[in-house]
Amino acid sequence: MNYVEKLQEIAGKSHEKDSLYKQTEARIEEICKNLEYKTYKDASEEQQRLSDEIDQMKFNKEEIEKKKESVEIQEVHIKAAIEEKENTLSSVTKQLEEHKEMNEEISDFRKFETKLHQMKKEIQKQNQNLEQLNQHISVNEQSIRFMDKKMEEYKEAEMNYTLLKDLSDTANGEQKGKTKISFERFVQSVYFDLILAAANERLSVMSEQRYYLLRKEENDINKGSSGLELEILDEWTGKRRNVRSLSGGESFKAALSLALGLSDVIQNKKGGIQVDTIFIDEGFGTLDADSLNKAMQIINSLSLEGNKLVGIISHVDELKDQIDQKIEVYKDHAGSKVK
């Protein structure tokens, strides 16, 4: 039985006592109204009975009052206990609410903890992705450095190629917008100019300062063999013309001058070959007497001044008288003989 039920029971008993007390008073009043005394003895007895009954009622009333007071005290205690229990219940309810809130907070915390765990996993995953990305960046940076290095090498190779291409085009005579003459042809033309200069010294003497050999310079860029063709300058007319226009004797003079000029250039160059012997085969038959004498003067000067042995192969009889040392070859039916 809890405090509330006990309190209700005490309150019920107190109500019953009050009701009984009121009934007793009503009964006394009713008896007093209906009292009929026949004798004094009866009245005394009745009085005594009533007095006893009243005493009993008073006793009962005192008992009732005591019980009522006890009930009131119990009621106070019960109310205090109820209040205490209510306070306890309120405190427990409050604690329960706090516990509930705490549970909710714990639940929220667990949710937060779960979310935090997920976030940690996500961060770990992102860190892994970042590490992979950094590795890719490192590889890309290495690739970029490698490509930059290769680009520098390519630029350097391209510059070298351009330089070599220019040199190759120059050497092969393939430069655009310029005379197409190979490097070999260019070097030959340089030496050819030297040979022509030496040759013209003798040709001028043999031609009485009339003819000079010149290197023909073509302006046609499509002719790769330009620069080694010859022209003849005729000082008497002041015009240039093709060497093919020379007569036989004039052509021999020009050829002899070129041969002697080539010999001079070869010997004069550092490390050049010493030419001690020169053979001239034919050509003298095309010369007139005056030209033949001038040619022999030059040949004799080579022999005397240059300390060279000059051999002449010719069928011209006029040369026999001008050559001291000679070998004559005769032919008959038996064959050739040397004298």
C-alpha positions in Angstrom: 0.0 0.0 0.0 1.5 3.3 -1.0 1.2 6.6 0.8 -1.7 7.9 -1.2 -3.9 4.8 -0.5 -3.0 4.9 3.2 -3.9 8.6 3.4 -7.2 7.9 1.7 -7.9 5.1 4.3 -7.1 7.4 7.3 -9.3 10.1 5.8 -12.1 7.6 5.5 -11.9 6.4 9.1 -11.8 10.0 10.3 -15.0 10.7 8.3 -16.7 7.7 9.9 -15.8 8.9 13.5 -17.1 12.4 12.7 -20.3 10.8 11.4 -20.7 8.6 14.5 -20.1 11.6 16.8 -22.8 13.6 15.1 -25.2 10.6 15.3 -24.5 10.3 19.1 -25.3 14.0 19.7 -28.5 13.7 17.7 -29.4 10.6 19.7 -28.9 12.5 23.0 -31.0 15.3 21.9 -33.7 12.9 20.8 -33.6 11.1 24.1 -33.8 14.3 26.1 -36.9 15.4 24.1 -38.6 12.1 24.5 -37.6 11.6 28.2 -40.5 10.7 30.5 -39.7 10.3 34.1 -42.1 7.9 36.0 -40.2 7.8 39.2 -37.2 9.5 40.6 -35.4 6.3 40.6 -36.2 5.8 37.0 -35.0 9.2 36.4 -31.9 8.7 38.4 -31.2 5.5 36.7 -31.9 7.0 33.4 -29.8 9.9 34.3 -27.0 7.6 35.5 -27.4 5.6 32.3 -27.4 8.7 30.3 -24.4 10.0 32.3 -22.6 6.8 31.7 -23.6 6.9 28.1 -22.4 10.5 27.9 -19.2 9.7 29.6 -18.7 6.8 27.3 -19.5 9.2 24.4 -17.0 11.7 25.9 -14.5 9.0 26.1 -15.3 8.0 22.6 -15.1 11.6 21.6 -11.7 12.0 23.3 -10.6 8.8 21.6 -11.9 10.1 18.4 -10.2 13.4 19.0 -6.9 11.6 19.7 -7.4 9.4 16.7 -8.3 12.5 14.7 -5.2 14.2 16.0 -3.2 11.1 15.3 -4.8 11.0 11.9 -4.0 14.7 11.3 -0.4 14.1 12.4 -0.2 11.1 10.1 -1.8 13.2 7.5 0.9 15.8 8.0 3.5 13.1 7.8 1.9 11.5 4.9 1.6 14.9 3.1 5.3 15.6 4.0 6.1 12.1 2.7 4.0 12.7 -0.4 5.6 16.1 -0.9 9.0 14.5 -0.4 8.1 11.7 -2.8 6.7 14.2 -5.2 9.9 16.2 -4.9 11.8 12.9 -5.4 9.5 12.1 -8.3 10.1 15.5 -9.7 13.8 15.2 -9.2 13.7 11.7 -10.7 11.5 13.0 -13.5 14.0 15.8 -14.0 16.9 13.4 -13.9 15.0 11.2 -16.3 14.5 14.1 -18.6 18.2 15.0 -18.2 19.0 11.4 -18.8 16.8 11.4 -21.8 18.4 14.6 -23.0 21.8 13.0 -22.2 20.8 9.9 -24.1 19.8 12.1 -27.0 23.1 13.9 -26.7 24.8 10.6 -26.5 22.9 9.5 -29.5 23.8 12.7 -31.2 27.4 12.2 -30.0 27.4 8.7 -31.4 26.0 10.1 -34.7 28.6 12.8 -34.6 31.2 10.1 -33.7 30.0 8.0 -36.7 30.1 11.1 -38.9 33.5 12.0 -37.6 34.7 8.5 -38.3 33.3 8.8 -41.8 35.0 12.2 -42.2 38.3 10.6 -41.0 37.9 7.9 -43.6 37.1 10.5 -46.2 40.1 12.6 -45.1 42.3 9.5 -45.2 41.0 8.8 -48.6 41.6 12.4 -49.7 45.1 12.2 -48.2 45.7 9.1 -50.3 44.4 10.8 -53.3 46.5 13.9 -52.5 49.6 11.6 -52.1 48.8 10.0 -55.5 48.2 13.5 -57.0 51.6 14.7 -55.5 53.2 11.6 -57.1 51.6 12.4 -60.4 52.7 16.0 -60.0 56.2 14.8 -59.2 56.2 12.6 -62.3 54.7 15.4 -64.4 57.3 17.8 -63.1 60.1 15.3 -64.0 58.4 14.9 -67.4 58.3 18.6 -67.8 61.9 19.0 -66.8 62.8 16.1 -69.2 60.7 17.8 -71.9 62.3 21.2 -71.2 65.8 19.6 -71.4 64.8 17.9 -74.6 63.4 21.1 -75.9 66.7 22.8 -75.1 68.5 20.0 -76.8 66.1 20.2 -79.7 66.6 24.0 -80.0 70.4 23.5 -79.8 70.2 20.7 -82.3 67.9 22.8 -84.5 70.4 25.7 -84.3 73.2 23.3 -85.1 71.1 21.8 -87.9 70.4 25.3 -89.2 74.1 26.1 -89.1 75.1 22.9 -90.7 72.2 23.2 -93.2 73.5 26.7 -94.2 77.0 25.3 -94.4 75.7 22.3 -96.4 73.7 24.6 -98.7 76.7 26.9 -99.0 79.0 23.9 -99.7 76.5 22.4 -102.2 75.5 25.7 -103.8 71.9 25.4 -102.7 71.3 28.6 -100.8 68.1 30.3 -101.9 68.4 33.6 -103.7 72.1 33.2 -104.2 74.3 31.9 -107.0 74.1 28.1 -106.9 77.8 27.1 -106.6 79.1 24.3 -104.4 81.8 24.8 -101.8 84.1 22.6 -103.8 83.3 24.7 -106.9 83.9 27.9 -104.8 87.3 26.6 -103.6 88.2 25.6 -107.2 87.1 29.1 -108.4 89.4 30.7 -105.8 92.4 28.6 -107.0 91.3 29.1 -110.6 91.6 32.9 -110.1 95.2 32.3 -108.8 95.9 30.1 -111.8 94.4 32.6 -114.2 96.5 35.4 -112.7 99.7 33.4 -113.2 98.6 32.2 -116.7 97.8 35.8 -117.8 101.4 36.9 -117.1 102.6 34.5 -119.8 99.6 34.8 -122.1 100.1 38.6 -122.2 103.6 38.1 -123.4 102.7 35.5 -126.0 99.8 37.6 -127.3 101.5 40.9 -127.2 99.2 42.1 -124.3 96.1 41.4 -126.4 94.5 38.4 -124.6 93.7 37.8 -121.0 91.9 34.8 -119.5 88.9 35.6 -117.3 86.6 33.4 -115.2 83.1 33.6 -116.4 80.6 34.5 -113.6 77.1 33.3 -114.4 74.2 35.2 -112.8 71.8 32.4 -113.5 71.2 30.8 -110.0 70.1 27.6 -111.6 73.6 26.7 -113.0 75.4 24.8 -110.3 78.6 24.5 -112.4 79.1 28.2 -112.8 82.4 29.8 -111.9 84.8 27.5 -113.8 84.1 28.5 -117.4 86.5 30.7 -119.2 86.1 33.8 -121.3 88.8 35.7 -123.2 89.2 39.5 -122.9 90.4 41.0 -126.2 92.2 44.2 -125.3 92.2 45.3 -128.9 88.4 45.4 -129.0 87.7 45.8 -125.3 85.1 43.0 -125.4 84.8 39.6 -123.8 84.2 36.6 -125.9 84.0 32.8 -125.7 87.4 31.0 -125.7 86.0 28.8 -128.5 86.4 31.8 -130.8 90.2 31.7 -130.5 92.2 30.3 -133.4 94.2 27.1 -133.0 97.4 29.0 -132.2 95.7 31.3 -129.8 94.0 28.3 -128.1 97.5 26.6 -127.7 98.9 29.8 -126.2 96.0 29.9 -123.7 96.4 26.2 -122.9 100.1 26.5 -122.4 99.6 29.6 -120.2 97.1 27.7 -118.0 99.4 24.7 -117.7 102.3 26.9 -116.6 100.1 29.0 -114.3 98.9 25.8 -112.6 102.5 24.7 -112.1 103.3 28.0 -110.5 100.4 28.0 -108.1 101.0 24.4 -107.0 104.7 25.2 -106.2 104.0 28.6 -104.5 101.4 27.2 -102.1 102.7 26.1 -98.7 103.2 22.4 -98.7 102.8 22.4 -102.5 104.4 19.8 -104.8 107.8 20.8 -106.3 107.3 20.4 -110.1 110.7 19.8 -111.7 109.5 18.5 -115.0 107.0 19.7 -117.5 106.0 18.0 -120.8 104.1 19.8 -123.5 102.5 17.5 -126.1 101.8 19.0 -129.5 100.1 22.3 -130.3 103.2 24.1 -131.6 102.1 23.3 -135.2 99.3 25.9 -135.0 101.7 28.7 -134.1 103.2 31.1 -136.6 106.9 31.8 -136.4 106.6 34.8 -134.2 104.3 33.1 -131.7 106.5 30.0 -131.8 109.5 32.2 -130.8 107.6 33.8 -128.0 106.5 30.4 -126.7 110.0 29.1 -126.8 111.2 32.2 -124.9 108.8 31.4 -122.1 109.8 27.7 -122.1 113.5 28.6 -122.0 112.9 31.1 -119.1 111.3 28.2 -117.1 114.3 26.0 -117.8 116.8 28.7 -116.9 115.1 30.6 -114.1 112.9 28.0 -112.6 115.5 25.2 -112.8 112.9 23.0 -114.5 113.2 20.3 -117.1 110.8 21.1 -119.9 110.0 18.4 -122.4 108.3 19.1 -125.7 106.6 16.5 -127.9 106.0 17.9 -131.4 106.3 17.3 -135.1 107.3 20.9 -135.9 110.6 20.9 -137.6 111.3 24.5 -136.6 111.7 23.5 -133.0 114.6 21.2 -133.7 116.9 24.2 -134.2 115.8 25.8 -130.9 116.2 22.7 -128.8 119.7 21.6 -127.9 118.9 18.4 -126.3 116.3 16.3 -128.0 115.2 12.8 -128.8 114.2 12.1 -132.3 111.9 9.2 -133.2 111.9 7.7 -136.7 109.4 5.3 -138.1 110.1 2.7 -140.9 108.7 -0.6 -142.0 110.6 -2.3 -139.2 109.1 -0.1 -136.5 110.1 3.1 -134.6 113.7 4.0 -133.8 115.1 6.5 -131.3 118.1 8.8 -132.1 
